């Protein structure tokens, strides 16, 4: 067997044999022509980054899957509503297009990362340190993609391809490989991230993998697997040695002017005029919002629940990025978005967390999107320490670092008489700090609140909804794929 797990087979799974044969970028490289120097291999690695990191409407698709069925956000209007309604109403099934699209996207990224690994496995003209760095970045991207797949579906197949396999043999393997066990999956992803952390240094662009992003993602893997001691240890390493700091002004952290910050550990780097832009804000503008001439306002509207908005303290700086009223250009009258004149919740508050880019080009903005940032890891350590020790002073101190920046009163240890009380508070703090960052679904699931809160909103949520169904198209292609229970 090859040392690396080559998921070239994924192209077969997604597009069929004929399309697979046309995908030369995944099947044929000539190292003697193109990949004999670091620049050539780095170009291949850049392609793997492009496949792995959400961009443009892929980022919105991920947002929809991770936010629109939570206690924070929902959507109305536009052509998007038909697609997202099953997510909002908990009526999704194995044919829901988001699931097959995500499955395809993440496995394409895995295939791209594995192509890098396959190519460098046969090179002997680059220094060993260079090869290890390239391997570490590729394995980080592979782990990141598998992490997202697990977040959606639970364990999925990990396909091993024998040396010298023909295309027919690759196709056959892909159509026969069952899902990995939870333990196999966890071991595989953790192994990749440990390798990445051991062969990368801190520093460099936060849009590329480094030691900090590998350890931060490992923290989140441990946290979501409820390996509390390991999560606390990894988080402490990132906090103490990564050189990351909380950005002073939360209201500018997500604006273009704040993107050169040292809080983002791993980010999607957006730029107007490229194929990597942020398209969130056109979904957040309410109808007839007074936009600039170079902005765009979509019919599809991301709305924030009034109940979530009202959990913020009035002095919380983070609340300033939630718009609860505005003056439409058509009426010139102040219009509420939180509650109407009779006090009825409108559930129409808007998150302007990604502050409108003055230089946007229509729907495309240059706001970078954090995938992991320091505040997330600080709260992860606070949560893990509480799970291990119950209420403790270090958890309180960590939470207060976040609250101090937000301009709200510090908490004290005596505020919490039990682990559950502090755990609930940490979940609330994560909501206040991390809203609109495509993290709420996984947080609610980890805290066993996802189904409970959906039921409170009147949704027909069931216990099996904590994972999505494997796409029916994938099951049809591979009879050895076992569907998640309940679907």
GISUL-V84333 format. One record per backbone hydrogen bond with DSSP energy under -0.5 kcal/mol. NH is the residue of the N-H (numbers start at 1). CO is the residue of the C=O. If there is no record, write none. Layout:
nh = {NH | NH}
co = {CO | CO}
This chain:
nh = {2 | 6 | 7 | 9 | 10 | 11 | 12 | 12 | 13 | 14 | 15 | 16 | 19 | 20 | 21 | 22 | 23 | 23 | 24 | 26 | 27 | 27 | 28 | 31 | 33 | 34 | 35 | 41 | 42 | 43 | 44 | 45 | 46 | 47 | 48 | 49 | 50 | 51 | 52 | 53 | 56 | 58 | 59 | 59 | 60 | 61 | 62 | 63 | 64 | 65 | 66 | 67 | 68 | 68 | 70 | 70 | 73 | 74 | 76 | 81 | 81 | 82 | 83 | 83 | 84 | 85 | 87 | 88 | 89 | 90 | 91 | 92 | 96 | 99 | 100 | 101 | 102 | 103 | 104 | 105 | 106 | 107 | 108 | 109 | 110 | 111 | 112 | 113 | 114 | 115 | 116 | 117 | 118 | 119 | 120 | 121 | 122 | 122 | 123 | 131 | 132 | 133 | 134 | 135 | 136 | 137 | 138 | 139 | 140 | 141 | 142 | 143 | 144 | 145 | 146 | 147 | 148 | 149 | 150 | 151 | 152 | 153 | 154 | 159 | 165 | 170 | 171 | 172 | 173 | 174 | 175 | 176 | 177 | 180 | 185 | 186 | 187 | 188 | 189 | 190 | 191 | 192 | 193 | 194 | 195 | 196 | 197 | 198 | 199 | 199 | 200 | 208 | 211 | 214 | 215 | 216 | 217 | 218 | 219 | 220 | 221 | 222 | 223 | 224 | 225 | 226 | 227 | 228 | 231 | 232 | 233 | 234 | 235 | 236 | 237 | 238 | 239 | 240 | 241 | 242 | 245 | 250 | 252 | 253 | 253 | 254 | 255 | 258 | 259 | 261 | 265 | 266 | 267 | 268 | 269 | 270 | 271 | 274 | 278 | 279 | 283 | 284 | 285 | 289 | 291 | 295 | 296 | 298 | 298 | 301 | 302 | 302 | 303 | 303 | 304 | 305 | 309 | 310 | 311 | 312 | 316 | 317 | 319 | 320 | 321 | 322 | 323 | 323 | 324 | 326 | 328 | 328 | 329 | 332 | 335 | 337 | 338 | 340 | 343 | 346 | 347 | 348 | 349 | 350 | 352 | 352 | 355 | 360 | 361 | 362 | 362 | 364 | 365 | 365 | 369 | 370 | 371 | 372 | 374 | 376 | 377 | 378 | 379 | 380 | 381 | 382 | 383 | 384 | 385 | 386 | 387 | 388 | 389 | 390 | 396 | 397 | 398 | 399 | 400 | 401 | 402 | 403 | 404 | 405 | 406 | 407 | 407 | 408 | 415 | 416 | 422 | 423 | 424 | 425 | 426 | 427 | 428 | 429 | 430 | 431 | 432 | 433 | 434 | 435 | 437 | 441 | 443 | 444 | 445 | 446 | 447 | 448 | 449 | 450 | 453 | 454 | 455 | 456 | 457 | 458 | 459 | 460 | 461 | 465 | 466 | 467 | 468 | 472 | 474 | 475 | 476 | 477 | 478 | 481 | 482 | 483 | 487}
co = {161 | 4 | 5 | 6 | 7 | 8 | 8 | 9 | 9 | 10 | 11 | 12 | 15 | 16 | 17 | 18 | 19 | 20 | 22 | 23 | 23 | 24 | 24 | 29 | 30 | 30 | 30 | 37 | 38 | 39 | 40 | 41 | 42 | 43 | 44 | 45 | 46 | 47 | 48 | 49 | 277 | 55 | 55 | 56 | 56 | 57 | 58 | 59 | 60 | 61 | 62 | 63 | 63 | 64 | 67 | 73 | 67 | 303 | 301 | 77 | 78 | 79 | 79 | 80 | 80 | 81 | 84 | 84 | 85 | 86 | 86 | 86 | 93 | 96 | 96 | 97 | 98 | 99 | 100 | 101 | 102 | 103 | 104 | 105 | 106 | 107 | 108 | 109 | 110 | 111 | 112 | 113 | 114 | 115 | 116 | 117 | 118 | 119 | 120 | 127 | 128 | 129 | 130 | 131 | 132 | 133 | 134 | 135 | 136 | 137 | 138 | 139 | 140 | 141 | 142 | 143 | 144 | 145 | 146 | 147 | 148 | 149 | 150 | 157 | 162 | 166 | 167 | 168 | 169 | 170 | 171 | 173 | 173 | 156 | 181 | 182 | 183 | 184 | 185 | 186 | 187 | 188 | 189 | 190 | 191 | 192 | 193 | 194 | 195 | 196 | 196 | 205 | 201 | 210 | 211 | 212 | 213 | 214 | 215 | 216 | 217 | 218 | 219 | 220 | 221 | 223 | 222 | 226 | 227 | 228 | 229 | 230 | 231 | 232 | 233 | 234 | 235 | 236 | 237 | 238 | 262 | 248 | 249 | 249 | 250 | 250 | 252 | 255 | 256 | 259 | 372 | 372 | 206 | 369 | 267 | 268 | 276 | 271 | 365 | 277 | 280 | 281 | 281 | 286 | 289 | 292 | 362 | 282 | 296 | 76 | 283 | 300 | 74 | 301 | 349 | 72 | 305 | 306 | 308 | 309 | 313 | 406 | 316 | 317 | 318 | 319 | 321 | 350 | 322 | 335 | 326 | 333 | 288 | 328 | 326 | 324 | 324 | 344 | 340 | 338 | 338 | 337 | 304 | 323 | 321 | 350 | 353 | 357 | 364 | 294 | 360 | 361 | 278 | 363 | 268 | 368 | 266 | 266 | 263 | 373 | 373 | 374 | 375 | 376 | 377 | 378 | 379 | 380 | 381 | 382 | 383 | 384 | 385 | 386 | 392 | 393 | 394 | 395 | 396 | 397 | 398 | 399 | 400 | 401 | 402 | 403 | 404 | 403 | 412 | 413 | 418 | 419 | 420 | 421 | 422 | 423 | 424 | 425 | 426 | 427 | 428 | 429 | 430 | 431 | 434 | 66 | 439 | 440 | 441 | 442 | 443 | 445 | 444 | 444 | 449 | 450 | 451 | 452 | 453 | 455 | 454 | 89 | 459 | 462 | 463 | 464 | 152 | 94 | 471 | 471 | 472 | 473 | 474 | 478 | 480 | 481 | 484}
